Amino acid sequence: QVQLVESGGGLVQAGGSLRLSCAASGSIFSIDAMGWYRQAPGKQRELVAAITSGRGTNYADSVKGRFTISRDNAKNTVYLQMNSLKPEDTAVYYCNAVIWDKSARDGYWGQGTQVTVSS
């Protein structure tokens, strides 16, 4: 059984910073891509940033230059450094990872962590 556990969300003023973490645990053979998505009230879930096993990255246009995704393969952990936060960044942030458990490859989601940016 694989589990993703997120941490680091909270309330911050506009212009501030937060760092999200997501640790994968359980029966893991290897991890392919990892990423962060977010969902604001009344909106669809959207990709924020993704990182491949080779550390190639991809960002939503709305966060380019402000957010940085990184990963620590030894710890099976992905991070999202969020700077210059704006009220429109307010959402529940979800971690996603594509994981091999020795026999199958599947996508997993974390439980979500709330990020609230006040103006």
Secondary structure as UniProt FT lines:
FT   STRAND          2..7
FT   STRAND          10..13
FT   TURN            14..15
FT   STRAND          18..26
FT   STRAND          30..39
FT   TURN            41..42
FT   STRAND          46..51
FT   TURN            53..54
FT   STRAND          57..59
FT   HELIX           61..63
FT   TURN            64..66
FT   STRAND          67..72
FT   HELIX           73..75
FT   STRAND          77..82
FT   HELIX           87..89
FT   STRAND          91..100
FT   STRAND          105..109
FT   STRAND          113..118
//
